[in-house]
Amino acid sequence: MILDMAARLAPAVPVFTLDTGRLPESTYRMMETVRQRYGIAVHLIYPDSTEAERMTTRHGPNLFRHDVNLRLLCCQVRKVRPLDRAMAGYEAVLVGLRREQGETRAALEQVDWHATSVKIAPLANWSSMQVAQYSALHHVPEHPLYSEGYQSIGCDPCTRGTATGESERAGRWWWEADAAKECGLHFTPEGTVRRHVDILLDEVIAPGA
């Protein structure tokens, strides 16, 4: 929806997406749909190959299954750090976050001036019904996995469909029953988890690691 709105106002708007290396095949098909529908060349952002190599060699390719700290490390290497690099030189970014999506997003600001680049969430106050109505009215392309019960889509091994009554974020890292369902891309985990992840990240990015 954000892309649909932006394309109507500024067809040349730069569009970024993160290719973590673990995305579902249908997400790549969705990227091609966007190219065909809007004529926009989606800029794919990849993780640093050396960082990803060191991380998976040290902790295994499926490290996210073993520990919350390792899952957050994986998100840092595959999402947060690549996006930080890509955003260098840009003053603002539009995101599709909504307050209704979960407890961690309930206090979401429409304009976050505290981020390195100003983060604007035009849909912050929108309900899922309003999203569906806009999508139907403007024939917005829909990711194929939504028809299979997915409400939030990320990396393939870390995302599943949700059951009736579950929150939109319930399908993300579902094995972490007591953990906040965030990757650090939009909201930074606090406390001891944050400190442990910083230590693990230093091991991955330190020269000679």
WOTARA-V963593 format. One record per backbone hydrogen bond with DSSP energy under -0.5 kcal/mol. CO is the residue of the C=O (numbers start at 1). NH is the residue of the N-H. E is the energy in kcal/mol with one decimal. If there is no record, write none. Layout:
co=CO nh=NH e=E
co=CO nh=NH e=E
This chain:
co=1 nh=5 e=-2.7
co=2 nh=6 e=-2.7
co=3 nh=7 e=-2.7
co=4 nh=8 e=-1.1
co=5 nh=9 e=-1.2
co=6 nh=10 e=-3.7
co=10 nh=13 e=-2.3
co=15 nh=43 e=-2.9
co=17 nh=19 e=-0.6
co=17 nh=45 e=-2.7
co=18 nh=20 e=-0.9
co=19 nh=47 e=-0.6
co=22 nh=156 e=-3.2
co=24 nh=27 e=-1.2
co=24 nh=28 e=-0.9
co=25 nh=28 e=-0.6
co=25 nh=29 e=-1.6
co=26 nh=30 e=-1.7
co=27 nh=31 e=-1.8
co=28 nh=32 e=-1.8
co=29 nh=33 e=-2.0
co=30 nh=34 e=-2.2
co=31 nh=35 e=-2.0
co=32 nh=36 e=-2.2
co=33 nh=37 e=-2.8
co=34 nh=38 e=-2.6
co=34 nh=39 e=-0.5
co=34 nh=40 e=-0.7
co=35 nh=39 e=-1.4
co=40 nh=42 e=-1.0
co=42 nh=44 e=-0.7
co=43 nh=17 e=-2.0
co=44 nh=46 e=-0.5
co=45 nh=19 e=-2.8
co=48 nh=52 e=-2.5
co=49 nh=53 e=-2.2
co=50 nh=54 e=-2.5
co=51 nh=55 e=-2.4
co=52 nh=56 e=-2.5
co=53 nh=57 e=-2.1
co=54 nh=58 e=-2.2
co=55 nh=59 e=-2.7
co=56 nh=60 e=-1.9
co=60 nh=63 e=-1.2
co=62 nh=65 e=-1.8
co=63 nh=66 e=-1.6
co=63 nh=67 e=-0.8
co=67 nh=71 e=-2.2
co=68 nh=72 e=-2.6
co=69 nh=73 e=-1.9
co=70 nh=74 e=-2.4
co=71 nh=75 e=-2.2
co=72 nh=76 e=-2.3
co=73 nh=77 e=-2.5
co=74 nh=78 e=-2.7
co=75 nh=79 e=-2.3
co=75 nh=80 e=-1.8
co=76 nh=81 e=-2.7
co=79 nh=83 e=-2.3
co=80 nh=84 e=-2.4
co=81 nh=85 e=-2.0
co=82 nh=86 e=-2.2
co=83 nh=87 e=-2.3
co=85 nh=88 e=-0.9
co=87 nh=90 e=-2.5
co=91 nh=118 e=-2.3
co=93 nh=120 e=-2.9
co=98 nh=101 e=-1.3
co=99 nh=102 e=-1.0
co=101 nh=169 e=-0.6
co=102 nh=105 e=-1.5
co=103 nh=106 e=-1.2
co=105 nh=108 e=-1.7
co=110 nh=121 e=-3.3
co=111 nh=113 e=-0.8
co=112 nh=115 e=-0.5
co=112 nh=119 e=-1.9
co=118 nh=93 e=-2.5
co=118 nh=120 e=-0.6
co=119 nh=112 e=-3.2
co=120 nh=95 e=-2.6
co=120 nh=122 e=-0.6
co=121 nh=124 e=-1.8
co=123 nh=126 e=-1.8
co=124 nh=99 e=-2.5
co=127 nh=131 e=-1.9
co=128 nh=132 e=-2.2
co=129 nh=133 e=-2.3
co=130 nh=134 e=-2.4
co=131 nh=135 e=-2.5
co=132 nh=136 e=-2.2
co=133 nh=137 e=-2.4
co=134 nh=138 e=-2.4
co=135 nh=139 e=-0.6
co=135 nh=140 e=-2.0
co=136 nh=139 e=-0.5
co=143 nh=146 e=-1.8
co=144 nh=147 e=-0.9
co=145 nh=148 e=-1.3
co=145 nh=150 e=-1.9
co=146 nh=149 e=-1.4
co=149 nh=162 e=-2.9
co=154 nh=24 e=-0.6
co=155 nh=158 e=-0.9
co=156 nh=159 e=-1.1
co=158 nh=173 e=-2.0
co=163 nh=166 e=-2.3
co=167 nh=170 e=-1.4
co=169 nh=172 e=-1.8
co=171 nh=160 e=-1.7
co=171 nh=173 e=-0.5
co=173 nh=176 e=-2.2
co=175 nh=177 e=-1.3
co=176 nh=179 e=-1.1
co=180 nh=182 e=-1.9
co=187 nh=189 e=-0.5
co=190 nh=193 e=-0.7
co=190 nh=194 e=-0.7
co=191 nh=195 e=-1.6
co=192 nh=196 e=-2.6
co=193 nh=197 e=-2.3
co=194 nh=198 e=-2.0
co=195 nh=199 e=-1.8
co=196 nh=200 e=-2.3
co=197 nh=201 e=-2.8
co=198 nh=202 e=-2.1
co=199 nh=203 e=-1.5
co=200 nh=204 e=-1.2
co=201 nh=205 e=-2.4
co=202 nh=206 e=-1.8
co=206 nh=209 e=-2.1
